[in-house]
């Protein structure tokens, strides 16, 4: 007999009580694979619940893989492979310290984990309650289409809202020039699918966006790095590279550059567009952190008005990374062609998420949220800079705002070993090599200011530099340095 206890007086719904009780019996091996559960009518009568409650609980257990339904026979405990043993914190770091490693590490969260190299803001900084309110309001709307495909170009009201927002930063684009995507990654991927073939040359920032580099390698293209300066891409180096290469695209970050935190200067922007015209290549401008930028930031798309610039953005950093809504804006003819690529590769994007983002943008609190985030970032950046100075790291260059500090370790040519050792202490650092097009060694680290105010991070860095481990690859002493006080 099953022998479980249910109580209608508990706040947990009866369906959830049944699901959890049966799962516990299965996990404890009381119910073994192949065991038959009581028929629905018998279960309902025995425990005084409705048959509908039992059906829903059984169906949920089937969906979770705990039960199997056999037509005309009933429900049986499913045979399941034993879960693989959990990796110890030190196991995963034996892999190569590269972009894939960093992405995997940032996806693992926990109360004792310091994501100092992460690319997103702490979840508690964002407006989770506002997202939930908007979600509830969305379910009451009459235009909601929860079981239909979205339109190929994306939810029209959101594209109209983006038209207004782009105009505010000097980019003139109609709603027809905007294509909504599954986050900025799909926007960049659509561009790659349309423009690139194996063997093509592509220019990228050096250092630059590490995940983009991995995606470009999947297309078999040749990555050529353009050195990054505090003013943006080094235009003299760019001009010299163009004498040797014929790139199809130049992927670059103009505002709050990832990883250096610097902004493009007007003079550099003007020269880049001149060279794009002269050498006939398109510029793909990634502005994912743009909503956190100063009001006077220079964007290539605002100078070029989408003639040779494809502008991309997203709301994953300020609203929700879970909703996966991004966009691209470009010439009208190109928007049509890129929409075709989207249809062929993904059919359409997620209209439910697009409607929710539209609701969040038009309800009003979004601008206030941005102001709060900018204020917190200013304070957190100050604390991070002081902490790095105390342990002997130098911000180079000084960030112009935003999420990141790009810090140099004096005398060090490769920070990968430091990241490997930090991982053993549940600290995720982002070594400079992952931000270089060919993974070249780098003595830099990217710090996310939202996660860098933990005393354990300061103590680790202080021990590492005091011990000279970054130069000789030795172990980090665990008690040689007194606890550092948070700044």
N, C-alpha and C positions, 0 to 999 in steps of 0.2 A: 504494500500500500504506500501511496505517496507521502502521507503524513506531513503536511505543511500547515502553518498557522496563518490565517488571514483575519484582518480586523477592519471593518468599515469605519471605525472611529479614528483611524490613523489619517494624517494629512496626505500620505502617499496613496494614489489611486489604486483600486483593487487590481487592475490590469498589471500595473507595475509591481505590486506585491507578488502576484502569481509568477510573473517573468523572473523576478529576482530569486524567489524561493526555488523554482525549478532549476535555474542556473546554478544555484548553490548546491543542490542535490547532484547535479551533473558534475560540477567541478570537484566535489568531495568524493566522487565515484560511488555514491549511493545508488544513483541511476547510471547504469553502465550502457555502453553503446549497444543498440538493438533492443533495449528495454521498451515495452509498450506503455504509453501513458493512458490514464483512464479516459474512456470515451467522453465526449463533450457533455452529453446529458448527465452521465453519472457524476462527473466532476462538479457540475453546477448544482446538482441535488445534494451532494456530500458536503459542499462548502457554503451552500446558501447564496450563490451568486447567479447572475443571469447567464444563459448560454452565450449571449453576445459577448459578455466579458471574457468567457473562456476561449471563444473563437479568436478574439483579438489577441489574447495572450499567446495562444498557440501559434497564430500566424506570425506574431512578432518573433517568437523563438525560432520558427522556421527561417525567417529572413536573416536572423543572426547566425544561423548555421548550427544551432543547438539541437533542433528537431528535424525530422523528415516526415513529410506527409505522404502516406500511401493510400491511393484512391480505393475506397471501399473497405479499408482495413483500419485506418486510424493514424495516430501520431507516434513516432518512435524516436528514441534518442539517436542522434546522428553519430557516425564514426568520424572523429576529427583527429588530425595529426597533432601530436604534442607540440606546443609552442617552443620555438628555439630559445635557448637560454639567453637572458639579457646580457648585453655586452657590458663589461666593466668600463668605467670611465677611461681607463688607460688603454683599452683595446683598440678603440677606433682611431686613435691618434697615430697608430703605426702606419696608416695609409699615407700617401703623398699629401703634403700640405699644398693643396691647389684649390681652384675655384669650386670644384665639386665638393671637396672636403668642407669648405667654408659654408656652402649652402646647406649641407646636411647638418653641420653643427649648429647653425642658426635656427634650424627648424626644431631643435630639441630644447624644450624649456623646462624649468624646474625651479623650486624655491631657492636652491643653493647654487644656481648656475648664474654666472656673470657674463652677459652677452655684450662684452665691451666692443666687439667687432661687428655688431649687427648693423643692418641697414635701415631698420624701422624704429620708430619711437616706442617707448614703453606703452603697453596697452592701457595702463592706468592714466596716461596723459590724454588719451582720446575720449570721445564722448560716447561710451557704450550705451548709456541710458538713452541718449538722443537717437541712436540707431534703432534701439528696441521700440521707442515711441513711434518712430517713422514706420517701422515694420508693422506695428499694430494698426496705424492709420492707413497704411497701404492696403491691408486686407479688407478694409471697408469701402474701398473705391470701386465704382461701377465699371471703370475701364480696365480693371485688372484681368489679365489673360493667363492664368496660372498653368494651363495645359497646352498652350499654343506656341508655335515657333515665333520668335521675334522677327522684326523686319530686318532684311539683310544689312542695311546701312546703320541700323540701330534706332532706338526709341526716339521718335521725332521731337517730342518736347525737350528731352535732354540735349539733343543736338542744337535746338534753338537757344537753350540756356547757355550752352557752351559758346555759341556765337556771341552772346552778350559778354561773357567773361573774357573771351579773347579780345574783343574790342576794347575792353578796359586796359589791356596791356599793349594796345597799339597794333593788334593783328586783325586785319579786315578779312573775315571769312564768312561766307554764307553757311547756312545749315547744311546745304548740299555739298559743301567742301569738307565736311566733318564725317568721319567713319568711326563708330564706336566698336570697341574690341574687348576681349577678355584681358584686361590689364594692359600695361605698357609692353609686356613681353610679346603678346600677340601682335600688337601694333608694329613692333620692330620686326617680328617674324614675317608678317605680311609684306613689308617692304623688301625683306631679303628674298622672299619667294618670287617677287615680281622682277627685281632688278638683277639678281646675282645668279651666276652659274659657276661650276667648279673652275678654278684657275683665275677668276677675276681678282683684281686688286681692290682692297678696301682700306681706307684710312680710318684710324681710331685714335682717341686720346691716349697718351702714355705719360702718367698712369691714367686709367679710365675704368669704365664699368665692366667688371670682371665677368658677369653673367652673359653679357652681350658677346664677349670674346668666345666663350664656349659655344654659343649658338652659331656664330659665324663659322667656326671650325666645322660644324656639321655640314655646311654648304661647300666645304672644300675650297674656300677662298684664301687668298694671301693677305694676312693682316700686316699693315705697315703703321707703326706708331708715330704720332706727331707729338714731340715733347710738349708738356704742359708747363706754363709759367703762371705767375700770379695774375697776369693780364688775359689769360686764356691760351689757346694753342699758339706755339711759337711760330709766327708767320714767316720768319726767315727760314726756319727749318722746313716749314711746309712748302715754301717756294722751291727750296733745293730738292725736296722729295718729288715734287711734281716734274722736275727736270728729268727724273729717272723712271717715274711710274705714271701709269694712266689709270687712276682709280675710277670706279663706277660711283662710289659713295664715300662720304666722310661722315662718320657717326661722332657726334660731339655733344658735350654738356655745356651750356652757356651760363646757367645760373645755379649757384650753390653746387659747384662741380663735385661729383663723386669720384675720387675720395678727398680732394684737397680743400673743398669748401670755399673756393674762390669764384669770382664772377668775371665774365667776359667784358673787356673794355670796348668802348665804341670804336676806337681806332682799329683794334684787332678784328672786330666784327666786319667793319667796312672792307678791310684788306682780304679777309677770307672770302667774302662774296665776290670781290673782284677776281680772285684766283679761280673760284668755282665757275664763273662765267668764261674766263679765258681758257680754262682747261676742260670745260664741259663735264663737270660732275655735279651730282646732287648732294646736298647737305641734309642729314637727318639730325634734327635737334631734339634731344631728350630733356624735357623740362619737368621731370617727375617731382622735384622739390620746389617747383616754382611758386606754389602758394605760400611758401614760408620765406620768400625772398623779399628784400627791400623793394619799395615801390619804384625806384628808379633803375632797376636792373635792365641791362641791355640784352635783347634777344635778337638772334639772327632773323627770325621770322617776322619781327616787327619792322626791320629795315628792308627786308626782301619782299615782304607781302606774299609769301608762299610761291614765288616764281621758281626759285631753285632750292627752296627749303621745304622739307616735310617736318612738320611740328608734331611732337608726341607728348602726351601727358597722361596722368592717372590720378586717382583719389586714394590709392592704397596707403599712402604715408600719412594722410590727414583724416580720413574717414574710416576706412576699413580695408585691410588687405584681403579679407575673406570674401568680399563682394566681387572682386576681380572685374572692375570696370575701368577701362582706359579709352584712349581715342587717338586718332591722328587727324591732322588738317593739312590740306595740300591744294594744288591747282584743281579746278573742276574736272578736267579730263582725267587727271590722275586719280582723283577720288572715285570716279566711276570704275576705272580699271582695278584699283585696289579693292573696291567692294566686290568685284568679280572674283578676285583671289580669295577673299574672305568666304564667299559663298561656296567656292569649290573646296576649300580646306576645312571650313568649320560650319557651313550652312548659314548660321546667324549667331549673334551673341546672346547673352542671357538678359532678356527684356525685364524679368522680375528685378534683377539687380540694378539694371539701368533705371527702372522706375523708382526704386528705393533711393538711389543716388540723386535723382531729380527731386524727390521729396525732401531730402536732406539739404540740398542746395537752395531750394526755394522757400523753405520754412522760416528761414531767418537766422538761426543761431550759428551758421557756419562761419560767418565773418568774425563773430565774437570768439569762436573756437580758435580761429587762426591767430587772432591777437593774443590769446592766452598762450598758445603754443610758442609764438615768437618770443614772448616775455620769458617763458620757462627756458627756452633755448639760450637766450642771452645769459641768464643766470647760470645755467648748467655749463655753458662754454667757459665762463669765467672760472668756475670751480675746477673744471677739467684742466685748463691751462695752468692753474696754480699747482695742481697735483703733479702734472707732468714736469713742471719746472723743479719741484721738490725732489723728484726721483732722478733728474738729470736728462730728461727727454726734451727735445726742442720742437715746437710747432714750426713747420717750414713748408708752406708759408703760413702767415697768420690768417685764420679763417675769416671770411667776410660775413659770417652768420651761418644759420642752418644747423645740420645735425652732426657734422664731422670735424675732427681735428686730425690733420695729417702730420705725424710726429716722426722726427728723425732720431735714431739712436746713435750718438756720437761714436765713431770708430767701428761701426758695424756695417757689414756689406750684405748680410742676409738675416732677416728676422724670422725665418721659418722655424728654426730650432726653438726660438723663444716661444712661438705660438704652440709648438708641439708640447713643450714643458708646461705651459700655462694650461693646456687642455687637461693635463693630469690633475690639476687642482680645480677643475670645473670652471675655468675661465676661458672664454672664447675670444682670442685675439685675431685680428685680420692682418696677416703679414703683407708687406708691400708687394711681394712677388706675384700675388694673385691678381693684382691690378695692372700688371704689365702684359702687353699683347702676347709675348712668347714665354711668359712666366719667368722672366729674367730675375736674378737675385736682386733684392732691395733691402736696404737698411731702415725702411720706414714701416710704420704701423698706422692703420686707420682706427681711430677711436670714435665711438658713438657717445656723444656727451650725455645722452640720456641714461646710459648705463655705466658711466665711468666714475661715479661718486661713491663707489663701494670701497671701504677701507681695505678689504682683502686684495683688491686689485693693486692698490698702492703698495701694500706690503710685499706682494709678489714681485712687482717691478723693482722695488728698492732692493730686495734680496738678490734678484737676478743681476742687476747692474753692479751691486757691491761685490758680488762673487766673481764678476767677470765672465759669467757663463756664456754671455752672448758672443764673446770672442772665441772661447775655446770649446763650446758645446758641452760643458760639464753639467752636473746636476745642480739644481737650485737648493741651497741649504734651507731647512725648514724652520730654524729658530735663531739665525744669526743676526737678525735685524729687529730692533724694537718695533712694536706696533706703531704704524703711522696714523696720525690723527687726520680725519677727513677734513678737507678744506671747504 
